[in-house]
């Protein structure tokens, strides 16, 4: 924030306008809810297998209005919580229903700017000459191969607000319904259901792109954004696509670029409004401004690549939004605050280890430069460490070092 806006914000806060701080971890409750059970259920579940590539405890991230990245998790852990919910919900009285195992391949919630997206990928399996020791055991990927796959589902549900529990339940409701529909008529209903495929098929057609297929069992130097010899041209659906230099959609992109920002265009020429994480034209990277608070939704051009992806934009803080929202109530002062909130520039960073996006501040910068005494000395000698261009200058130096190290 600039000096004028700091004074204005102080004035507004003293008028009773402030925002609360949130914790760095948010526990998502998941209480038993029989409404997720499909009518005429034909199955039960006796095993939950955690087959996610990344088996960390958190289940997603929530970017709060302040810009803080908060990890979402289940209080009792991923495996115990999901097991308790599914077993208690899909009870099998007298063992009359056939048992299936559920291998969870993906379970991710992403929330930013009030928009939530839950991606759930599972495989329903039957035992195939392989017996797990007990129900609810957390096994490895090799254990999954010893089960006979019956039905695959890739579910996507979206919502607004912060009711992540209802979002998860909506995804599970859809999952159970699709599997039950399959069991009702296995001769005509396909054994694969994918919201993602339908979504990507539509966007591929409208953007005249091809859905990419990669060998998940084999990676090369080009499957690492920081080490690759060539950036692959295409659309990144997720941060993981970006990190691996593996765009979900590939081909010749139609881009309209101006002043460091760009938009994707459909083959018809109209603006594409898909919520992609970003894209690459084979030379430059562009990241969606939808993943951090700012004015307008577009794609920012990355100016530096390394430990952090860096670019310049206006990162609208919660106090700036508050000032803009009540500006009309304060006449000229409010108008000045609103104007400042839409014109100021900040250095913005995407952490290539976590995927978090944040505004670089004079307090965060020393932490980001830790271990590089010469850069810290340069920072200490700067007359204005809040200057976004000076912040960018130091972090770009850091990025160049990281790039030279990882490419050796």
Secondary structure, DSSP 4 states (H G I P E B T S, - for coil): --HHHHHHHHHHHTTT-------SEEEEP----GGGSPTT---EEEEEEE--SS--SEEEEEE-TTS-EEEEEETT-HHHHHHHHHHHHS--GGG-SPEEEEEEEEEEEEEETTEEEEEEEEEEEEE-S---SSTT----HHHHHTEEEEEEEEEEEEEESS-HHHHHHHHHHHHHHHHHHHHH-TTTS-SEEEHHHHHHHHHHHHHT-EE----TT---GGGSTTT-SSPPPEEESSHHHHHTT--SEES---EEEETTEEEEB-TTSSBP----SEEE-SS-EEEEGGGS--SS--EEEP-B-SSEEEEEE----HHHHHHHHTGGGGHHHHHHHHHHHTT--EEEEEETTT--EEE--HHHHHHHTTT-HHHHHHHHH-S-TT-HHHHHHHHHHHHHHHHHHHT-
